[in-house]
Amino acid sequence: MFLAKRLVLAHFWVAFAGFAVALLLGEWQMAVRSPLAAWIHNPELYYRSVTAHGTVMAYVLPTLVAMGFGYAITELALGRPLLGVRWAWAGFWLVVLGTVMAATPVALGKASVLYTFYPPMVGNVFYYLGVVLVVVGSWIWVGLTSWNLHRWKKENPGATVPLAMFGNATGAYLWAWTSVGAASEVLLLILPAAFGWKDTIDAGLARVLFSWTLHAIVYFWLMPAYIAFYTIIPRAIGGRLYSDTMGRVAFVLFLVFSMPIGIHHLFADPQVGAGFKFLHAVFTAMVSVPTLLTVFTICASVEIAARLRGGRGAFGWVKALPWGNPYMLAVAYAFVMLGFGGAGGIVNMSYQLNETVHNTQWVTGHFHLIFAGAIVSMYFVVAYDLWPHLTGCKPLSTRLMNWQLTLWFVGMMITTLPWHFTGLLGMPRRMAYFDYSHPELHPQAITVTISSIGGLLLVAGGLLFLWILATAGRRGRAAPAPYVFARPVHASAVPASLNGFALWIALMVGLTVVNYGFPIVQLALLPETSVPVVVIGGPR
């Protein structure tokens, strides 16, 4: 039974339409930064594009995918119709309205503040109001996820929450708490300046509040991908999940460790003391634990699939893996990108090593490998897996899916590895253009050109993804088999602590208060810390 098909499809189509626009803007940015084309003589257009690209990729795409996939999980995992469908549609339209409201001033050049807002720069008020509407729409999803789970548990006392729904609720609760930082920054500091009620803004406090959201949001992006790792991949490649319990442990560890780490983005900011920077660096290292658990569990699950296909020996089973299966390719590509991106993240989280790469193209390469590489690849998998159930089409073309995933992987590697190299050479990120005739910059021209070529492959892969979805109906209609999530090898009792969230939410909130409470209160009480507002795009 799957009744919320139109709701899920609406979320996916708007998410992927925005993704296509942002993808084209990203390639345009790489082209104009390279020596391939003459500069357009207006750097402000570049920053409009960066703001639009980042806002869509950071807020709109992952939020709508998480919401759409989350509603599908709620119905399919719990085996009951979604409660609150009208509220779900209201949340969707709030996100759409917010997206349009935020995009309009960006397109007009009145909000080129990047998706990180960057006080003391202040853009048009409708940009921030639009972002607020997107967040409010997502909070409706959080509420509905919690309500549906509560009702199910009430009707099924003592039953084990399905792993997919456990991960879905984890992502919802994480996002609800994660978004508080940026929401507080916008409501308390930025909007009064954007409305013209204040001519100054506390940029240091604003950056600390945004850091509350800045890194934890990555794990909100990541949750749909990890749910797919645990509950789609093993079944799709003909195997079993190695451990249901390990999945639950990974999910709750993300809930606990992903919040109190954001100040590692402020290592170069003087307003935060070294002690709290060290504390956040330690917790940033801890957040690698659930990822390592996931890599182990999914690799074990993949091995199970190979051995069920006749694989033998310590490594001989690798040959027996279904390499022609797009889901197998997707998880292999995702883990390679996650490995490279995670290794770069270890450099970023180090107080000492970060000094070498701070605000360079290294950082851009790192987060594109994690988000645009590993995470977005699994967004593709989620869409591919659900599409026949959402549209009633026949199974999608395996050959086209393999081509699309391979184009995306190759394009991402060609794009991001040169970014790491130029970052080590000191190339700053967010610069509109470079003079490659300068003898010190000229050697970097070839690496930037290579990245632009990789971007073209990404555009091809992204457009092929949309083509596969848009033309799926041409393959004819077929009634899909009932949707099932991956089953574990051994069905075992789940501890009460891994079948609910009270303990983990308490730890999440408590650690956040410990790691952020003093810096925020201290900065809020310091006198004379505000600086003049820099209005973007002309008068308010």
URPEZI-V777486 format. One line per field, one symbol per residue. ss: DSSP state (H for helix, E for strand, L for the rest). A space follows every 10 residues. Layout:
BEGIN
ss: ???
END
This chain:
BEGIN
ss: LLLLHHHHHH HHHHHHHHHH HHHHHHHHHH HHHLLLLLLL LLHHHHHHHH HHHHHHHHHH HHHHHHHHHH HHHHHHHHLL LLLLHHHHHH HHHHHHHHHH HHHHHHHLLL LLLLLLLLLL EELLHHHHHH HHHHHHHHHH HHHHHHHHHH HHHHHLLLLL LLHHHHHHHH HHHHHHHHHH HHHHHHHHHH HHHHLLLLLE ELHHHHHHHH HHHHLHHHHH HHHHHHHHHH HHHHHHLLLL ELLHHHHHHH HHHHHHHLLL LHHHHHLLLL LLLHHHHHHH HHHHHHLHHH HHHHHHHHHH HHHHHHHHLL LLLLLHHHHH LLLLLHHHHH HHHHHHHHHH HHHHHHHHHL LLLHHHHLLE HHHHHHHHHH HHHHHHHHHH HHHHHHHHHH HLELLLLHHH HHHHHHHHHH HHHHHHHHHH HHHHLLLELL LLLLLLLLHH HHLLHHHHHH HHHHHHHHHH HHHHHHHHHH LHHHHLELLL LLLLLLLELL LLLLLHHHLL LHHHHHHHHH HHHHHHHHHH HHHHHLLLLL EELEELLLLL
END
